[in-house]
Amino acid sequence: MSDHWVEDLVEQSICLLDSRHPADDRRVRDWIGVLYRVQGQYDCSFTHLRVMDVLLRRGFTFRFPPVEHPDYGERGETLDALTEFTALRDLEEGDDSGWLEDGYFDPDPPFVYCDAGSALWQRMVRLGRLTGPDAAPLHEVPLIDVLRAIAATGEELGDRTLIADWCELEPDLCDLYDLGA
């Protein structure tokens, strides 16, 4: 059973941070990475598609036609035959650890996606297909810094719900830094 509460918390946090920070604020990209790392510690479903527009706009996720995948020459028939959402590592490995590392495919419309920092992203950077800010690695940011940004944004809006939910999920961290709602 998936932890829908955690999935919703991460989704709402991403939307809140995106809505309240300028489009060129690269910190949001790093914060998204932290939020997904936290989500990865729980029994959660794949939720990127819920906020894909934000992930693409913030440079956390990149998409391209399957023919632009670096392995298209070797795996083109397989990629062309896909008709449903597929983690590309599953095609070869049969192992779901790091299942997003080699990208993922969504058929409608047909695109391959990769997240900043993943193995496919690193390959795209090395090949020069991602350049400039898109090629910059994610910065390691402590979760407390992300929670502070969420708390400050919620405070601006007069809504402490998200930070209260985060404090329920991470009570020791919130108590340590006096972020309680």
C-alpha angles and dihedrals in degrees: 000000000000123000094241091174091061091044091052092046092054092045093050091046092052091049092048094049091045093050096050103041127070117262091247095052100116092190090079090064090054092045090053089055091053092048092052091048089055091047088051089063091066135060095268134152124235104281105169092106090062090067102019093132090058093044092052094044092049094048095243093116129033129198134197139163114278091247088066093059108116090235097047091112090059100030102029096115091051093047092046091052096055114114102169140042107293135177103225095217088063090062093067110014107045085210124108098203107114088003093168095050095096094042132255136255128227116187101206096094099357109252137147114224133197132182125228110271096021122125092254091049090052090051092049089052093049090049090052094243091120115045142163116015090351089063095051113109120241113267118236106247125181114243089237090064090054091047090051090053090049091047093049092048092047090049091053089054094043090242119119095170097106095048090047089054091048090050089054089052096041105025097158092053093046093047092048092054098033095242096140118139 
